Amino acid sequence: MSIELDHTLVPARDRRASAKLLATLLGVPWADSGLGPFSAVYVNPGLTLDFDQADGPLTIQHYCFRVSDAEFDAILARLNSHAIAYRSTPHGPIDRQINTLHGGRILYWSEPDGHVWEMLTVSYARPAAEPRQES
């Protein structure tokens, strides 16, 4: 069996609103509540983002989604329809541009708590045919 990330916590000041917004933008299901005190976003059959209510200062996180070209277009349309600003770099100015420097399309947006969301069509983090290292 390969190792896969099953779920992770996303701290939020309003877990329900943050989960609903991300699920709406990605076009995936979500649950207001479920197992534990979380609002879950079901990114795909193997990954859930559990939004956790945080009352104190938040550490800003970066989350990246690899998507198909059709999914990219659909999410971009939803970002535009919700008037959510996006940019071509993780921390740069809002330029409403799409980054194409790595052989695909990439864009970034921030949600109300400041977390940086990224979507890309081609991973720059690893070559497409990277062999798995066995030990």
ABEGO torsion letter per residue (X at the ends): XBBBBABBBBBBABAAAAAAAAAAAAGBBBBABBBEABBBBBABAABBBBBBBBABBBBBBBBBBBBBAAAAAAAAAAAAAAGBBBBABAABBBAGBBBAAAGBBBBBBBBAAGBBBBBBABBAABBAABBBBBX
